[in-house]
């Protein structure tokens, strides 16, 4: 599986556990840094 960002200037970053406390803060920081986070979690 390949994850590609629609915008080449925004790198796609896979975050596992992105719905938890630490993961949600990591995702927020990635968005603020201009990245395109892809979140996987098993709620």
N, CA, C, O and CB atoms as a CASP TS submission, in Angstrom:
PFRMAT TS
TARGET T0000
AUTHOR 0000-0000-0000
METHOD Language model
MODEL 1
PARENT N/A
ATOM      1  N   UNK     1       0.847  -1.176   0.000  1.00  0.00           N
ATOM      2  CA  UNK     1       0.000   0.000   0.000  1.00  0.00           C
ATOM      3  C   UNK     1       0.887   1.232   0.000  1.00  0.00           C
ATOM      4  O   UNK     1       1.832   1.325   0.784  1.00  0.00           O
ATOM      5  CB  UNK     1      -0.961   0.002   1.216  1.00  0.00           C
ATOM      6  N   UNK     2       0.589   2.155  -0.860  1.00  0.00           N
ATOM      7  CA  UNK     2       1.332   3.403  -0.938  1.00  0.00           C
ATOM      8  C   UNK     2       0.419   4.553  -0.545  1.00  0.00           C
ATOM      9  O   UNK     2      -0.710   4.661  -1.025  1.00  0.00           O
ATOM     10  CB  UNK     2       1.911   3.618  -2.357  1.00  0.00           C
ATOM     11  N   UNK     3       0.921   5.405   0.329  1.00  0.00           N
ATOM     12  CA  UNK     3       0.169   6.584   0.745  1.00  0.00           C
ATOM     13  C   UNK     3       0.824   7.793   0.106  1.00  0.00           C
ATOM     14  O   UNK     3       1.999   8.072   0.344  1.00  0.00           O
ATOM     15  CB  UNK     3       0.119   6.721   2.307  1.00  0.00           C
ATOM     16  N   UNK     4       0.061   8.506  -0.703  1.00  0.00           N
ATOM     17  CA  UNK     4       0.587   9.697  -1.355  1.00  0.00           C
ATOM     18  C   UNK     4      -0.292  10.886  -1.010  1.00  0.00           C
ATOM     19  O   UNK     4      -1.518  10.781  -0.967  1.00  0.00           O
ATOM     20  CB  UNK     4       0.670   9.503  -2.886  1.00  0.00           C
ATOM     21  N   UNK     5       0.341  11.996  -0.770  1.00  0.00           N
ATOM     22  CA  UNK     5      -0.386  13.235  -0.515  1.00  0.00           C
ATOM     23  C   UNK     5      -0.857  13.806  -1.842  1.00  0.00           C
ATOM     24  O   UNK     5      -0.167  13.678  -2.853  1.00  0.00           O
ATOM     25  CB  UNK     5       0.499  14.263   0.248  1.00  0.00           C
ATOM     26  N   UNK     6      -2.018  14.429  -1.847  1.00  0.00           N
ATOM     27  CA  UNK     6      -2.528  15.062  -3.061  1.00  0.00           C
ATOM     28  C   UNK     6      -1.685  16.271  -3.448  1.00  0.00           C
ATOM     29  O   UNK     6      -1.611  16.632  -4.622  1.00  0.00           O
ATOM     30  CB  UNK     6      -3.986  15.480  -2.871  1.00  0.00           C
ATOM     31  N   UNK     7      -1.062  16.883  -2.477  1.00  0.00           N
ATOM     32  CA  UNK     7      -0.236  18.069  -2.693  1.00  0.00           C
ATOM     33  C   UNK     7       1.217  17.685  -2.430  1.00  0.00           C
ATOM     34  O   UNK     7       1.566  17.360  -1.295  1.00  0.00           O
ATOM     35  CB  UNK     7      -0.685  19.260  -1.768  1.00  0.00           C
ATOM     36  N   UNK     8       2.076  17.714  -3.456  1.00  0.00           N
ATOM     37  CA  UNK     8       3.467  17.284  -3.264  1.00  0.00           C
ATOM     38  C   UNK     8       4.261  18.141  -2.279  1.00  0.00           C
ATOM     39  O   UNK     8       5.322  17.721  -1.818  1.00  0.00           O
ATOM     40  CB  UNK     8       4.171  17.285  -4.580  1.00  0.00           C
ATOM     41  N   UNK     9       3.765  19.328  -1.953  1.00  0.00           N
ATOM     42  CA  UNK     9       4.480  20.164  -0.984  1.00  0.00           C
ATOM     43  C   UNK     9       4.118  19.794   0.452  1.00  0.00           C
ATOM     44  O   UNK     9       4.765  20.256   1.393  1.00  0.00           O
ATOM     45  CB  UNK     9       4.174  21.642  -1.232  1.00  0.00           C
ATOM     46  N   UNK    10       3.081  18.957   0.627  1.00  0.00           N
ATOM     47  CA  UNK    10       2.664  18.502   1.963  1.00  0.00           C
ATOM     48  C   UNK    10       2.926  17.002   2.058  1.00  0.00           C
ATOM     49  O   UNK    10       2.149  16.221   1.508  1.00  0.00           O
ATOM     50  CB  UNK    10       1.145  18.827   2.237  1.00  0.00           C
ATOM     51  N   UNK    11       3.982  16.574   2.730  1.00  0.00           N
ATOM     52  CA  UNK    11       4.276  15.143   2.815  1.00  0.00           C
ATOM     53  C   UNK    11       3.212  14.396   3.617  1.00  0.00           C
ATOM     54  O   UNK    11       2.703  14.904   4.616  1.00  0.00           O
ATOM     55  CB  UNK    11       5.651  14.924   3.445  1.00  0.00           C
ATOM     56  N   UNK    12       2.881  13.178   3.164  1.00  0.00           N
ATOM     57  CA  UNK    12       1.945  12.324   3.896  1.00  0.00           C
ATOM     58  C   UNK    12       2.711  11.604   5.001  1.00  0.00           C
ATOM     59  O   UNK    12       3.804  11.087   4.773  1.00  0.00           O
ATOM     60  CB  UNK    12       1.244  11.299   2.940  1.00  0.00           C
ATOM     61  N   UNK    13       2.127  11.574   6.204  1.00  0.00           N
ATOM     62  CA  UNK    13       2.754  10.932   7.357  1.00  0.00           C
ATOM     63  C   UNK    13       1.737   9.983   7.975  1.00  0.00           C
ATOM     64  O   UNK    13       0.629  10.400   8.313  1.00  0.00           O
ATOM     65  CB  UNK    13       3.255  11.989   8.406  1.00  0.00           C
ATOM     66  N   UNK    14       2.101   8.710   8.128  1.00  0.00           N
ATOM     67  CA  UNK    14       1.230   7.726   8.748  1.00  0.00           C
ATOM     68  C   UNK    14       1.391   7.787  10.258  1.00  0.00           C
ATOM     69  O   UNK    14       2.507   7.705  10.771  1.00  0.00           O
ATOM     70  CB  UNK    14       1.537   6.310   8.223  1.00  0.00           C
ATOM     71  N   UNK    15       0.268   7.932  10.980  1.00  0.00           N
ATOM     72  CA  UNK    15       0.282   7.975  12.440  1.00  0.00           C
ATOM     73  C   UNK    15      -0.583   6.827  12.939  1.00  0.00           C
ATOM     74  O   UNK    15      -1.793   6.820  12.710  1.00  0.00           O
ATOM     75  CB  UNK    15      -0.232   9.360  12.987  1.00  0.00           C
ATOM     76  N   UNK    16       0.023   5.855  13.619  1.00  0.00           N
ATOM     77  CA  UNK    16      -0.755   4.775  14.219  1.00  0.00           C
ATOM     78  C   UNK    16      -1.126   5.183  15.638  1.00  0.00           C
ATOM     79  O   UNK    16      -0.307   5.748  16.363  1.00  0.00           O
ATOM     80  CB  UNK    16       0.039   3.428  14.210  1.00  0.00           C
ATOM     81  N   UNK    17      -2.355   4.896  16.027  1.00  0.00           N
ATOM     82  CA  UNK    17      -2.818   5.306  17.347  1.00  0.00           C
ATOM     83  C   UNK    17      -3.113   6.788  17.415  1.00  0.00           C
ATOM     84  O   UNK    17      -2.975   7.402  18.473  1.00  0.00           O
ATOM     85  CB  UNK    17      -1.799   4.946  18.389  1.00  0.00           C
ATOM     86  N   UNK    18      -3.514   7.366  16.304  1.00  0.00           N
ATOM     87  CA  UNK    18      -3.710   8.809  16.234  1.00  0.00           C
ATOM     88  C   UNK    18      -4.925   9.346  16.966  1.00  0.00           C
ATOM     89  O   UNK    18      -5.087  10.562  17.069  1.00  0.00           O
ATOM     90  CB  UNK    18      -3.803   9.206  14.838  1.00  0.00           C
ATOM     91  N   UNK    19      -5.784   8.474  17.477  1.00  0.00           N
ATOM     92  CA  UNK    19      -6.974   8.948  18.203  1.00  0.00           C
ATOM     93  C   UNK    19      -6.743   9.011  19.703  1.00  0.00           C
ATOM     94  O   UNK    19      -7.599   9.506  20.436  1.00  0.00           O
ATOM     95  CB  UNK    19      -8.161   8.044  17.911  1.00  0.00           C
ATOM     96  N   UNK    20      -5.614   8.525  20.169  1.00  0.00           N
ATOM     97  CA  UNK    20      -5.305   8.577  21.595  1.00  0.00           C
ATOM     98  C   UNK    20      -4.766   9.940  21.999  1.00  0.00           C
ATOM     99  O   UNK    20      -4.692  10.864  21.189  1.00  0.00           O
ATOM    100  CB  UNK    20      -4.302   7.495  21.957  1.00  0.00           C
ATOM    101  N   UNK    21      -4.393  10.044  23.264  1.00  0.00           N
ATOM    102  CA  UNK    21      -3.931  11.326  23.803  1.00  0.00           C
ATOM    103  C   UNK    21      -2.663  11.803  23.096  1.00  0.00           C
ATOM    104  O   UNK    21      -2.621  12.922  22.585  1.00  0.00           O
ATOM    105  CB  UNK    21      -3.677  11.209  25.310  1.00  0.00           C
ATOM    106  N   UNK    22      -1.644  10.969  23.067  1.00  0.00           N
ATOM    107  CA  UNK    22      -0.373  11.368  22.443  1.00  0.00           C
ATOM    108  C   UNK    22      -0.538  11.500  20.934  1.00  0.00           C
ATOM    109  O   UNK    22      -0.070  12.471  20.338  1.00  0.00           O
ATOM    110  CB  UNK    22       0.741  10.345  22.768  1.00  0.00           C
ATOM    111  N   UNK    23      -1.203  10.524  20.316  1.00  0.00           N
ATOM    112  CA  UNK    23      -1.383  10.552  18.876  1.00  0.00           C
ATOM    113  C   UNK    23      -2.123  11.776  18.387  1.00  0.00           C
ATOM    114  O   UNK    23      -1.778  12.341  17.349  1.00  0.00           O
ATOM    115  CB  UNK    23      -2.106   9.336  18.439  1.00  0.00           C
ATOM    116  N   UNK    24      -3.150  12.197  19.135  1.00  0.00           N
ATOM    117  CA  UNK    24      -3.912  13.372  18.704  1.00  0.00           C
ATOM    118  C   UNK    24      -3.061  14.636  18.755  1.00  0.00           C
ATOM    119  O   UNK    24      -3.214  15.527  17.920  1.00  0.00           O
ATOM    120  CB  UNK    24      -5.157  13.547  19.574  1.00  0.00           C
ATOM    121  N   UNK    25      -2.173  14.713  19.728  1.00  0.00           N
ATOM    122  CA  UNK    25      -1.280  15.873  19.803  1.00  0.00           C
ATOM    123  C   UNK    25      -0.229  15.828  18.688  1.00  0.00           C
ATOM    124  O   UNK    25       0.144  16.864  18.137  1.00  0.00           O
ATOM    125  CB  UNK    25      -0.588  15.931  21.183  1.00  0.00           C
ATOM    126  N   UNK    26       0.239  14.636  18.365  1.00  0.00           N
ATOM    127  CA  UNK    26       1.191  14.484  17.259  1.00  0.00           C
ATOM    128  C   UNK    26       0.529  14.908  15.950  1.00  0.00           C
ATOM    129  O   UNK    26       1.128  15.626  15.149  1.00  0.00           O
ATOM    130  CB  UNK    26       1.701  13.016  17.163  1.00  0.00           C
ATOM    131  N   UNK    27      -0.708  14.461  15.735  1.00  0.00           N
ATOM    132  CA  UNK    27      -1.431  14.817  14.510  1.00  0.00           C
ATOM    133  C   UNK    27      -1.613  16.328  14.414  1.00  0.00           C
ATOM    134  O   UNK    27      -1.423  16.907  13.345  1.00  0.00           O
ATOM    135  CB  UNK    27      -2.802  14.112  14.464  1.00  0.00           C
ATOM    136  N   UNK    28      -1.976  16.963  15.507  1.00  0.00           N
ATOM    137  CA  UNK    28      -2.156  18.422  15.506  1.00  0.00           C
ATOM    138  C   UNK    28      -0.850  19.124  15.122  1.00  0.00           C
ATOM    139  O   UNK    28      -0.861  20.063  14.327  1.00  0.00           O
ATOM    140  CB  UNK    28      -2.637  18.911  16.896  1.00  0.00           C
ATOM    141  N   UNK    29       0.261  18.674  15.682  1.00  0.00           N
ATOM    142  CA  UNK    29       1.555  19.285  15.368  1.00  0.00           C
ATOM    143  C   UNK    29       1.930  19.066  13.903  1.00  0.00           C
ATOM    144  O   UNK    29       2.494  19.954  13.265  1.00  0.00           O
ATOM    145  CB  UNK    29       2.649  18.714  16.282  1.00  0.00           C
ATOM    146  N   UNK    30       1.615  17.883  13.372  1.00  0.00           N
ATOM    147  CA  UNK    30       1.909  17.605  11.967  1.00  0.00           C
ATOM    148  C   UNK    30       1.109  18.526  11.047  1.00  0.00           C
ATOM    149  O   UNK    30       1.640  19.042  10.064  1.00  0.00           O
ATOM    150  CB  UNK    30       1.605  16.137  11.638  1.00  0.00           C
ATOM    151  N   UNK    31      -0.159  18.727  11.366  1.00  0.00           N
ATOM    152  CA  UNK    31      -0.996  19.624  10.558  1.00  0.00           C
ATOM    153  C   UNK    31      -0.445  21.041  10.608  1.00  0.00           C
ATOM    154  O   UNK    31      -0.354  21.714   9.581  1.00  0.00           O
ATOM    155  CB  UNK    31      -2.462  19.601  11.051  1.00  0.00           C
ATOM    156  N   UNK    32      -0.079  21.491  11.802  1.00  0.00           N
ATOM    157  CA  UNK    32       0.473  22.844  11.938  1.00  0.00           C
ATOM    158  C   UNK    32       1.800  22.985  11.203  1.00  0.00           C
ATOM    159  O   UNK    32       2.160  24.082  10.776  1.00  0.00           O
ATOM    160  CB  UNK    32       0.659  23.194  13.414  1.00  0.00           C
ATOM    161  N   UNK    33       2.536  21.869  11.051  1.00  0.00           N
ATOM    162  CA  UNK    33       3.812  21.893  10.340  1.00  0.00           C
ATOM    163  C   UNK    33       3.630  21.777   8.829  1.00  0.00           C
ATOM    164  O   UNK    33       4.605  21.830   8.079  1.00  0.00           O
ATOM    165  CB  UNK    33       4.703  20.769  10.837  1.00  0.00           C
ATOM    166  N   UNK    34       2.376  21.620   8.380  1.00  0.00           N
ATOM    167  CA  UNK    34       2.116  21.561   6.947  1.00  0.00           C
ATOM    168  C   UNK    34       2.100  20.169   6.361  1.00  0.00           C
ATOM    169  O   UNK    34       2.125  20.021   5.139  1.00  0.00           O
ATOM    170  CB  UNK    34       3.120  22.355   6.241  1.00  0.00           C
ATOM    171  N   UNK    35       2.059  19.137   7.196  1.00  0.00           N
ATOM    172  CA  UNK    35       2.024  17.755   6.723  1.00  0.00           C
ATOM    173  C   UNK    35       0.585  17.289   6.529  1.00  0.00           C
ATOM    174  O   UNK    35      -0.361  17.940   6.974  1.00  0.00           O
ATOM    175  CB  UNK    35       2.756  16.829   7.708  1.00  0.00           C
ATOM    176  N   UNK    36       0.442  16.157   5.861  1.00  0.00           N
ATOM    177  CA  UNK    36      -0.861  15.525   5.644  1.00  0.00           C
ATOM    178  C   UNK    36      -0.873  14.218   6.433  1.00  0.00           C
ATOM    179  O   UNK    36      -0.450  13.189   5.906  1.00  0.00           O
ATOM    180  CB  UNK    36      -1.139  15.273   4.108  1.00  0.00           C
ATOM    181  N   UNK    37      -1.350  14.229   7.692  1.00  0.00           N
ATOM    182  CA  UNK    37      -1.347  13.001   8.484  1.00  0.00           C
ATOM    183  C   UNK    37      -2.443  12.034   8.046  1.00  0.00           C
ATOM    184  O   UNK    37      -3.573  12.434   7.762  1.00  0.00           O
ATOM    185  CB  UNK    37      -1.511  13.332   9.956  1.00  0.00           C
ATOM    186  N   UNK    38      -2.083  10.755   8.000  1.00  0.00           N
ATOM    187  CA  UNK    38      -3.029   9.677   7.747  1.00  0.00           C
ATOM    188  C   UNK    38      -3.086   8.878   9.037  1.00  0.00           C
ATOM    189  O   UNK    38      -2.075   8.325   9.468  1.00  0.00           O
ATOM    190  CB  UNK    38      -2.607   8.777   6.500  1.00  0.00           C
ATOM    191  N   UNK    39      -4.273   8.811   9.666  1.00  0.00           N
ATOM    192  CA  UNK    39      -4.410   8.229  10.997  1.00  0.00           C
ATOM    193  C   UNK    39      -5.028   6.840  10.917  1.00  0.00           C
ATOM    194  O   UNK    39      -6.030   6.625  10.234  1.00  0.00           O
ATOM    195  CB  UNK    39      -5.258   9.136  11.896  1.00  0.00           C
ATOM    196  N   UNK    40      -4.405   5.894  11.634  1.00  0.00           N
ATOM    197  CA  UNK    40      -4.946   4.545  11.782  1.00  0.00           C
ATOM    198  C   UNK    40      -5.070   4.268  13.267  1.00  0.00           C
ATOM    199  O   UNK    40      -4.120   4.456  14.026  1.00  0.00           O
ATOM    200  CB  UNK    40      -4.042   3.470  11.073  1.00  0.00           C
ATOM    201  N   UNK    41      -6.253   3.819  13.678  1.00  0.00           N
ATOM    202  CA  UNK    41      -6.483   3.477  15.085  1.00  0.00           C
ATOM    203  C   UNK    41      -7.549   2.393  15.128  1.00  0.00           C
ATOM    204  O   UNK    41      -8.337   2.259  14.192  1.00  0.00           O
ATOM    205  CB  UNK    41      -6.917   4.738  15.928  1.00  0.00           C
ATOM    206  N   UNK    42      -7.580   1.623  16.202  1.00  0.00           N
ATOM    207  CA  UNK    42      -8.551   0.534  16.308  1.00  0.00           C
ATOM    208  C   UNK    42      -9.613   0.804  17.366  1.00  0.00           C
ATOM    209  O   UNK    42     -10.092  -0.130  18.010  1.00  0.00           O
ATOM    210  CB  UNK    42      -7.841  -0.763  16.620  1.00  0.00           C
ATOM    211  N   UNK    43      -9.977   2.038  17.551  1.00  0.00           N
ATOM    212  CA  UNK    43     -10.976   2.452  18.528  1.00  0.00           C
ATOM    213  C   UNK    43     -11.705   1.268  19.096  1.00  0.00           C
ATOM    214  O   UNK    43     -12.587   1.432  19.939  1.00  0.00           O
ATOM    215  CB  UNK    43     -11.961   3.410  17.910  1.00  0.00           C
TER
END
